Amino acid sequence: MREVDLHVLDNIPSKSTRSWDLFSKQELIDAIKKCNNSSAPGPDKLTWSHIKSTIKNEEYIFKFLNIANACIDLGY
């Protein structure tokens, strides 16, 4: 294994932390629609195709939106 000198990162200036705006319903829908249906599933085994079919239901889009906005609130 090759050694890496992480001190080069010390020269990068710090930037102030900015807050994120919460997702709107339409913003989340538009972002999900742009995702590729044939992408490989992640560890949760969900594909974009699954998520796209889920957000067609009004109740589920708000649940999905609550999860996305909770991630922002918690800093994830």
C-alpha positions as CSV (number, residue, x, y, z in Angstrom):
1,M,0.0,0.0,0.0
2,R,1.3,3.5,-0.9
3,E,1.5,6.1,1.8
4,V,-0.5,9.3,1.3
5,D,0.5,12.7,2.7
6,L,-2.8,14.3,3.8
7,H,-1.0,17.5,4.8
8,V,-1.7,18.9,1.3
9,L,-5.3,19.3,2.5
10,D,-4.2,21.8,5.2
11,N,-3.7,24.4,2.5
12,I,-7.3,24.4,1.4
13,P,-9.1,27.4,2.8
14,S,-12.1,26.7,5.0
15,K,-15.5,27.9,3.8
16,S,-18.4,28.8,5.9
17,T,-21.1,26.3,6.3
18,R,-24.3,27.1,4.5
19,S,-27.7,25.9,5.2
20,W,-29.8,24.0,2.7
21,D,-33.3,24.8,1.7
22,L,-35.8,22.0,2.0
23,F,-37.0,20.2,-1.1
24,S,-40.2,21.2,-2.6
25,K,-42.5,18.5,-3.9
26,Q,-42.0,19.5,-7.6
27,E,-38.2,19.8,-7.1
28,L,-38.0,16.3,-5.8
29,I,-40.2,14.9,-8.5
30,D,-38.2,16.6,-11.2
31,A,-34.9,15.4,-9.8
32,I,-36.1,11.7,-9.6
33,K,-37.6,11.8,-13.1
34,K,-34.1,12.7,-14.5
35,C,-32.5,9.5,-13.0
36,N,-31.7,6.6,-15.3
37,N,-34.1,3.7,-15.0
38,S,-31.5,1.1,-15.8
39,S,-29.0,2.1,-13.1
40,A,-27.8,-0.6,-10.8
41,P,-29.5,-0.9,-7.4
42,G,-27.6,0.1,-4.3
43,P,-27.4,-1.8,-1.0
44,D,-31.1,-1.3,-0.4
45,K,-31.8,-3.0,-3.8
46,L,-34.1,-0.2,-4.9
47,T,-33.7,1.1,-8.5
48,W,-34.8,4.5,-9.8
49,S,-37.6,2.7,-11.6
50,H,-39.0,1.5,-8.2
51,I,-38.7,5.0,-6.8
52,K,-40.4,6.6,-9.8
53,S,-43.3,4.2,-9.6
54,T,-43.6,5.0,-5.9
55,I,-43.8,8.7,-6.3
56,K,-46.8,8.4,-8.6
57,N,-48.9,8.0,-5.4
58,E,-49.6,11.4,-3.8
59,E,-49.3,9.9,-0.3
60,Y,-46.0,8.3,-1.0
61,I,-44.4,11.4,-2.5
62,F,-45.0,13.3,0.7
63,K,-43.5,10.4,2.7
64,F,-40.5,10.4,0.4
65,L,-40.3,14.2,0.7
66,N,-40.4,14.0,4.5
67,I,-37.4,11.6,4.5
68,A,-35.4,13.8,2.1
69,N,-36.1,16.9,4.2
70,A,-35.3,15.0,7.4
71,C,-31.9,14.2,6.0
72,I,-31.3,17.9,5.3
73,D,-32.4,18.8,8.8
74,L,-30.2,16.2,10.4
75,G,-27.2,17.1,8.2
76,Y,-26.9,13.9,6.1
